[in-house]
């Protein structure tokens, strides 16, 4: 009886197609989870940290933005700030703007001068500011939440309702421009946003940095470009200067004439708190380990306005919709692929998404990163588990089949060869090893200042390093005030023994010049002891998984170190082994057979006296 097996194959094909369809329908799961993550934003702090690292790149502060600090030195000279009259501020404005030809473009006080104190000094400050005509003062917005209604009658609570604005005292307010200095703190407590302006009961009010930007542009005939901003008139800004990086000088030094006022010609001068007691320091997105004073933050915001380094957050629904389809397509394709292409494609999308984020940030747009990274990582892990387990099952079947006609131990070895483990090891190589050390360094360092010791040590290390690299040696390590170098590793090197000898000679010759230089500068000199030996050593990565060094170990290294230990100041001691290799090319004075620590037998040692090439 004949059977028609065609229906069996058709059924198998249908089952395979159904299986593939079911797997591809899984594509909607990660895509939908991504949309949900965008909507709920549960990892704001982590996302902000990643974006800060990715988007913030310090370009350096502008030379025309300068800070005059009310720092510890100033407070020590003039007393507590709260006890000051307005005289110091008046003196500063008068000093900076004495000659308007050399005056700053803008003088901005990041201090509140609210309320009248002493009538005479209050008026003096107002008169000085009026005469200068380029002064910007700080104000403060007082927020108080309030229940409001929309035009359609819906009730809502406005947490950003501005109750009032605190201004400078009346005489000063009339003759200066002003802007509010309220810090725009993000939900995670870091400062990465700034506000351009806001609507108050008295009208549209500029922020402190934006007011300075407008004033500076007006003074210099530059067009003011209003950057793209959110509905709350906010922008994300990129920092230019790190903590303490902007040019800053003490107010005391300016008032007493130590710093000439010509330093501030045509600049924007910010005067602000620069001491912990003011409690005006904040966590910033550019350097999470340190706090930045408010005046430095304003300097960064100001530079961002001036250089167009601001951005707005891309609307969540737009970003989510684009990534929804990208993740859907990725999973749909990758689910039918092998593991390696699926992983590579997932990583590629991650990298492209981060690159797109960086590019968009430079063009004024900001996108989140964490949710795409989470979903793609989850997809990759899913593929690794799924495809790896399937591959492992398949592999077990193949190995079981091999056991039928191959010896078990051969199969076991075949199976073991598929496992890759990190291992430590190396290779045996013929090398030349050089050690050099400063003689009497410990005694000398006891009579010098720590900073002088460091400078001398750095000069010495610079000399030894340059000599080693000049002769194509490998700088192995610094060991206190000693240096170790290896020649003929990691790559084969022609004439490596001669290269080691030349290095030793160059170090001694350079040491003479360095000794004279240090004697003249510090009244102290240095001399070196050098040891060189050649032979077989084990060279490779030595260490553990989290810390490895490429180095040489073995008796050859120990012998070179012992030779250096025997060398007197100004001597280069070389072993008989290296002397014989270079006979006729170098001259050495035989010192006889010396007993070296750790060596059973004495070895013949030479003192290098001349090189013939």
C-alpha positions in Angstrom: 0.0 0.0 0.0 1.4 3.4 -1.0 1.0 6.4 1.3 0.9 10.0 0.2 3.3 11.9 2.5 2.8 15.3 0.9 0.2 16.3 3.5 2.7 15.6 6.3 5.2 18.1 4.8 2.4 20.6 4.2 1.4 20.3 7.8 5.0 20.7 9.0 5.3 23.8 6.9 2.1 25.3 8.3 3.3 24.5 11.9 6.6 26.2 11.2 4.9 29.3 9.7 2.5 29.4 12.7 5.5 29.3 15.1 7.3 32.1 13.2 4.1 34.2 13.2 3.7 33.7 17.0 7.3 34.7 17.6 7.0 37.8 15.4 3.8 38.8 17.2 6.1 39.0 20.3 7.6 42.1 18.6 4.7 44.1 20.0 5.6 43.3 23.6 8.9 45.2 23.8 7.5 48.0 21.6 4.5 48.5 23.9 6.7 48.3 27.0 8.9 51.0 25.5 5.8 53.3 25.0 4.7 52.7 28.6 8.2 53.6 29.9 8.2 56.8 27.9 4.8 57.6 29.3 5.5 56.9 33.0 9.2 57.9 33.0 10.1 55.8 36.1 13.9 56.2 35.8 14.2 60.0 35.5 17.3 60.2 37.6 19.2 57.4 35.8 18.2 58.8 32.4 19.3 62.3 33.4 22.7 60.9 34.5 23.2 59.1 31.2 22.1 62.1 29.2 24.4 64.4 31.2 27.3 62.2 30.4 26.4 62.0 26.8 25.4 65.5 26.0 27.6 67.6 28.3 31.0 68.3 26.8 33.0 71.2 28.3 34.3 73.5 25.6 36.0 75.9 28.0 34.9 79.2 29.4 34.9 82.4 27.3 37.7 84.8 28.2 35.2 87.7 28.2 33.2 86.3 31.1 34.9 87.0 34.4 33.9 86.6 38.0 34.7 88.9 40.9 34.3 86.7 44.0 33.2 87.6 47.5 35.3 84.8 48.9 36.9 83.8 52.2 39.7 86.3 51.7 37.3 89.1 51.1 35.2 88.2 54.1 38.4 88.0 56.2 39.4 91.5 55.1 36.0 93.3 55.4 34.0 91.1 57.8 30.7 89.3 57.5 28.8 90.2 54.3 25.5 90.9 56.1 27.3 93.7 58.1 28.5 95.4 54.9 27.0 98.7 53.8 26.5 99.3 50.0 29.9 101.2 50.0 32.0 98.2 48.8 29.6 97.7 45.9 29.7 101.4 45.1 33.5 101.5 45.2 33.6 98.5 42.8 31.3 100.0 40.3 33.2 103.4 40.5 36.5 101.6 40.1 35.5 99.4 37.1 33.6 102.2 35.3 35.9 105.1 36.2 36.9 105.4 32.5 34.1 104.1 30.2 36.6 103.5 27.4 38.2 100.7 29.5 35.1 99.7 31.4 33.4 96.3 31.2 30.5 95.9 28.8 28.2 94.7 31.6 28.6 94.6 35.4 26.2 92.2 37.0 25.7 91.7 40.8 24.5 88.2 41.8 23.4 89.7 45.1 20.1 91.1 46.4 20.2 94.7 47.5 16.7 94.8 48.8 15.6 97.3 51.4 17.3 100.5 52.3 20.1 100.4 54.8 22.4 103.5 55.0 21.0 106.4 53.1 24.4 107.8 52.1 26.0 104.6 50.8 22.7 103.5 49.2 22.6 106.7 47.2 26.3 106.4 46.4 25.7 102.9 44.9 22.7 104.2 42.9 24.7 107.2 41.6 27.6 104.9 40.6 25.3 102.6 38.7 23.5 105.4 37.0 26.7 106.9 35.8 28.0 103.5 34.6 24.8 102.7 32.8 25.8 99.1 32.3 24.8 97.5 35.7 22.4 94.5 36.1 21.0 93.6 39.5 19.5 90.4 40.8 15.9 90.0 41.8 14.0 87.1 43.3 10.7 85.6 42.3 8.5 84.4 45.2 6.3 81.4 44.2 3.1 80.5 46.0 0.8 77.8 44.6 -2.7 79.0 43.7 -5.9 77.4 42.5 -6.9 78.8 39.1 -9.5 78.3 36.3 -9.0 77.8 32.6 -11.0 79.7 30.0 -13.3 76.7 29.8 -13.9 76.9 33.5 -11.8 73.9 34.6 -10.1 74.2 38.0 -6.4 73.5 38.3 -3.6 74.1 40.8 -0.8 76.3 39.5 2.3 75.4 41.6 4.4 78.0 39.6 2.2 80.9 40.5 4.3 84.0 41.2 3.1 85.9 44.1 5.6 88.8 44.0 9.1 89.7 42.9 11.7 91.1 45.3 13.6 94.0 43.8 16.5 96.2 44.8 15.7 99.3 46.8 13.9 101.9 44.9 16.8 104.3 44.1 18.8 101.4 42.7 15.9 99.8 40.9 15.3 103.0 38.9 18.9 103.2 37.5 19.7 99.6 36.8 18.4 96.7 34.8 17.5 93.5 36.7 16.7 89.8 36.3 15.6 87.1 38.6 18.2 84.6 39.8 15.9 81.7 40.9 17.7 78.4 40.2 15.8 76.0 37.9 16.4 72.7 39.8 15.5 69.5 38.0 13.6 66.7 39.7 16.8 64.9 40.6 18.3 67.9 42.3 20.7 68.8 39.5 20.9 72.1 37.6 20.7 71.5 33.8 17.8 73.9 32.9 17.6 77.6 32.7 14.7 80.0 32.2 14.7 82.8 29.6 11.8 84.9 31.0 8.5 84.5 32.8 5.2 86.3 33.1 4.6 88.1 36.4 1.9 90.4 37.5 4.0 93.3 36.4 4.7 91.9 33.0 7.3 89.8 31.2 10.5 89.6 33.3 13.9 88.3 32.1 16.0 85.9 34.1 19.3 87.2 35.4 21.5 85.5 32.8 19.1 86.3 29.9 19.0 90.0 31.0 22.8 90.1 31.0 22.9 88.5 27.6 20.5 91.1 26.2 22.4 93.9 27.8 25.7 92.7 26.5 24.3 92.2 23.0 22.8 95.7 23.1 26.1 97.2 24.2 28.0 95.4 21.4 25.4 95.8 18.6 24.8 92.1 18.4 21.4 90.6 17.5 19.7 88.7 20.3 18.5 85.3 19.2 15.7 83.9 21.3 16.4 80.2 21.6 13.7 77.5 21.3 12.1 77.0 24.7 9.5 75.0 26.5 6.0 76.2 27.5 7.5 77.3 30.7 10.2 79.3 28.8 12.8 76.8 29.9 15.9 75.5 28.0 18.4 72.8 28.7 21.9 74.3 28.6 25.3 72.8 28.0 28.0 73.8 30.5 31.2 75.3 29.1 33.3 75.6 32.3 33.8 73.2 35.1 33.8 74.1 38.8 36.3 76.9 39.4 37.3 77.1 35.7 36.0 80.5 34.9 38.4 83.4 35.4 37.8 84.5 39.0 39.5 87.0 41.3 38.9 88.1 44.9 36.9 91.3 45.4 39.5 92.2 47.9 42.2 92.1 45.3 40.3 94.3 42.9 39.4 96.9 45.5 43.0 97.1 46.9 44.4 97.5 43.3 46.2 94.1 43.2 44.2 93.2 40.1 44.1 96.1 37.6 40.7 97.1 36.3 42.1 96.8 32.7 41.6 93.0 33.2 37.9 93.6 32.8 37.8 95.9 29.7 34.8 95.0 27.4 34.1 91.9 29.5 31.0 90.7 31.3 31.8 91.0 35.0 29.7 88.9 37.4 30.0 89.6 41.1 28.8 86.8 43.3 29.2 84.6 46.3 32.3 82.3 46.4 32.3 81.0 49.9 30.5 78.1 51.6 28.9 80.4 54.2 26.6 81.9 51.5 24.9 78.6 50.9 24.8 79.4 47.2 26.2 76.2 45.8 24.3 73.6 43.8 24.7 70.2 42.3 25.4 70.5 38.5 25.0 68.0 35.7 28.5 68.5 34.4 30.4 67.4 37.5 28.3 65.2 39.8 31.0 65.0 42.4 31.2 68.7 43.2 29.0 71.7 43.9 29.1 74.9 41.8 28.5 78.4 43.1 25.5 80.2 41.7 27.6 82.8 40.0 29.5 80.1 38.1 26.2 78.6 37.0 25.0 81.9 35.7 28.3 82.3 33.8 27.7 78.9 32.1 24.0 79.8 31.3 25.1 83.2 29.9 27.7 81.5 27.7 25.1 79.0 26.5 22.9 81.9 25.5 25.8 83.7 23.7 27.0 80.6 21.9 23.6 78.9 21.2 24.4 75.9 23.4 20.8 75.4 24.5 18.2 72.7 23.7 14.6 71.8 24.3 13.2 68.4 25.2 11.7 66.6 22.2 8.1 65.9 22.9 7.8 62.5 24.5 5.0 61.2 22.1 7.1 62.0 19.0 10.2 60.2 20.3 8.2 57.3 21.6 6.3 56.8 18.3 9.6 56.8 16.3 11.3 54.3 18.6 8.1 52.2 18.9 8.4 51.3 15.2 12.1 50.9 15.2 12.0 48.4 18.1 9.0 46.7 16.5 11.0 46.3 13.2 14.2 45.2 15.0 12.5 42.5 17.0 10.5 41.3 14.0 13.7 40.8 12.0 16.0 39.6 14.8 13.6 36.9 16.1 14.3 34.9 12.9 18.1 35.5 12.8 21.0 33.8 14.5 22.3 35.1 17.7 25.3 37.1 16.5 23.5 39.2 13.9 20.6 39.9 16.4 23.0 41.1 19.1 25.1 43.2 16.7 21.9 44.9 15.3 20.7 45.6 18.8 23.9 47.1 19.9 24.1 49.1 16.6 20.7 50.6 17.3 21.8 51.6 20.8 25.0 53.3 19.5 23.0 55.0 16.7 20.4 56.2 19.2 23.1 57.7 21.4 24.8 59.2 18.4 21.5 60.7 17.3 21.0 62.1 20.8 24.4 63.7 20.8 23.8 65.2 17.3 20.4 66.5 18.2 21.8 68.1 21.4 24.2 70.1 19.3 21.3 71.2 17.2 19.0 72.3 20.0 17.0 69.2 20.8 17.3 66.8 23.8 16.0 63.2 23.9 16.1 60.6 26.7 18.2 57.5 26.4 17.5 55.1 29.3 14.3 53.6 28.0 15.6 52.7 24.6 18.7 51.2 26.3 16.6 49.2 28.7 14.3 47.7 26.0 17.2 46.9 23.6 19.2 45.3 26.4 16.2 43.3 27.4 15.7 42.2 23.8 19.4 41.2 23.5 19.2 39.2 26.7 16.1 37.5 25.5 17.8 36.5 22.2 20.9 35.3 24.1 18.9 33.1 26.4 16.6 31.8 23.7 19.1 31.3 21.0 21.9 30.1 23.3 19.7 27.5 24.9 18.5 26.2 21.5 22.1 26.1 20.3 23.1 24.3 23.5 20.4 21.7 23.0 21.4 21.2 19.4 25.0 20.9 20.4 24.2 18.2 23.0 22.5 16.3 20.3 25.5 16.6 18.0 27.9 15.5 20.8 25.7 12.6 21.6 25.9 11.5 18.0 29.7 11.9 17.9 30.0 9.6 20.9 28.6 6.8 18.8 31.7 6.7 16.6 34.3 8.7 18.5 36.2 8.0 21.8 34.4 9.7 24.7 37.6 11.6 25.8 38.0 13.0 22.3 34.4 14.2 22.3 34.9 15.7 25.8 38.0 17.6 24.5 35.9 18.8 21.5 33.2 20.1 23.9 35.7 21.7 26.2 37.3 23.6 23.2 34.1 25.6 22.8 34.4 27.2 26.2 36.4 30.4 26.3 37.8 31.4 29.6 40.0 34.4 30.4 43.5 33.1 31.4 46.7 34.5 32.6 50.0 33.7 31.0 52.7 34.8 28.6 55.7 33.7 26.6 59.4 33.2 27.1 61.4 35.8 25.3 65.1 36.9 25.1 65.0 40.4 26.5 67.3 43.1 27.9 66.2 44.7 31.2 67.3 48.0 32.6 66.8 49.4 36.0 67.7 53.0 37.1 67.4 54.6 40.5 68.3 58.0 42.1 71.1 57.7 44.6 70.5 59.3 48.0 67.0 60.4 47.0 65.4 59.5 50.4 68.0 61.6 52.3 67.7 64.5 49.9 64.0 64.5 50.1 64.0 65.0 53.8 65.7 68.4 53.4 63.4 69.7 50.7 59.8 70.9 50.6 57.3 68.3 49.3 56.6 70.2 46.2 60.3 70.4 45.4 60.7 66.7 45.9 57.8 66.1 43.4 59.4 68.5 40.8 62.8 66.8 41.1 61.2 63.4 40.8 59.2 64.4 37.8 62.3 65.9 36.1 64.1 62.6 36.7 61.2 60.4 35.5 60.8 62.6 32.4 64.5 62.1 31.6 64.4 58.3 32.0 61.2 58.0 30.1 62.4 60.0 27.1 65.7 58.0 26.9 63.8 54.7 27.0 61.3 55.7 24.4 64.0 57.3 22.2 65.7 53.9 22.0 62.4 52.0 21.4 62.3 50.3 24.8 59.2 49.5 26.7 58.7 51.5 29.9 57.6 48.8 32.2 56.9 50.6 35.4 57.9 53.2 38.0 58.8 51.8 41.4 59.1 54.7 43.7 62.2 56.6 42.5 63.3 53.7 40.3 62.4 53.0 36.6 62.3 49.6 34.9 62.5 49.2 31.1 62.4 46.1 28.9 63.8 45.8 25.4 62.6 43.2 22.7 59.1 43.0 24.1 56.3 42.9 23.2 57.6 42.9 19.6 60.9 41.7 18.3 63.5 44.5 18.3 66.7 44.6 16.2 69.8 45.0 18.3 67.8 45.2 21.5 70.9 44.8 23.8 72.6 47.8 22.2 69.3 49.7 22.6 69.4 49.0 26.3 73.0 50.1 26.6 72.3 53.3 24.6 69.4 54.1 27.0 71.6 53.6 30.0 74.3 55.8 28.5 71.8 58.5 27.5 70.3 58.5 31.1 73.8 59.0 32.6 74.7 61.8 30.2 71.4 63.4 30.7 71.7 63.0 34.4 74.8 65.2 34.5 72.9 68.1 32.9 69.9 67.5 35.2 72.2 67.4 38.2 73.7 70.8 37.3 70.3 72.2 36.7 68.9 71.0 40.0 72.0 72.2 41.9 71.5 75.7 40.6 67.7 75.7 41.3 67.5 73.8 44.6 71.0 73.6 45.9 70.7 69.8 45.5 71.9 67.5 42.8 71.1 63.9 41.8 73.1 61.0 40.4 71.8 57.7 39.1 72.8 54.1 39.4 71.9 51.9 36.4 72.0 48.1 35.9 71.5 46.3 32.6 71.3 42.5 32.0 70.0 40.3 29.2 68.6 36.8 29.1 65.4 34.8 29.0 62.3 36.1 30.8 58.6 35.4 30.9 56.7 38.3 29.3 52.9 38.8 29.2 49.9 40.0 31.0 50.4 39.3 34.7 47.7 40.0 37.3 44.1 39.2 37.7 40.9 39.9 35.7 40.3 43.4 37.0 44.0 44.5 37.0 46.6 43.3 34.5 50.1 44.6 33.6 52.2 43.7 30.6 55.5 43.0 32.3 58.5 40.7 32.4 59.4 38.4 35.3 62.2 36.0 36.0 65.9 35.7 37.0 66.9 38.1 34.2 64.8 40.9 35.7 66.0 40.2 39.2 69.7 40.2 38.1 69.2 43.6 36.4 67.7 45.0 39.6 70.5 43.6 41.7 73.1 45.2 39.4 71.4 48.6 39.7 71.5 48.1 43.5 75.3 47.6 43.4 75.9 50.6 41.1 77.4 53.6 42.7 76.3 57.2 41.8 77.1 57.8 38.2 77.8 54.1 37.4 76.3 51.9 34.8 76.8 48.2 35.7 76.3 45.6 33.0 76.5 41.8 33.2 79.0 39.6 31.4 76.2 38.3 29.2 75.4 41.6 27.6 79.0 42.7 27.5 79.9 39.6 25.4 77.0 40.2 23.0 78.3 43.8 22.4 82.1 43.1 22.5 83.9 45.6 20.3 81.0 48.0 20.2 81.3 49.1 23.9 84.1 49.5 26.4 83.7 48.4 30.0 85.9 48.2 33.0 85.8 44.8 34.6 84.9 45.0 38.3 85.4 41.3 38.9 82.9 38.8 40.1 80.3 40.2 42.5 77.9 38.4 44.7 74.3 39.5 44.1 71.5 39.0 46.5 69.4 35.9 45.6 72.1 34.5 43.3 73.9 31.3 44.3 76.9 32.0 42.1 78.8 35.2 41.6 78.6 36.9 38.3 81.2 38.9 36.4 80.2 42.6 36.2 81.5 45.5 34.1 81.2 49.2 34.4 80.2 50.8 31.1 82.8 53.5 30.1 82.2 54.1 26.4 80.0 53.4 23.4 81.6 53.1 20.0 78.6 53.9 17.8 
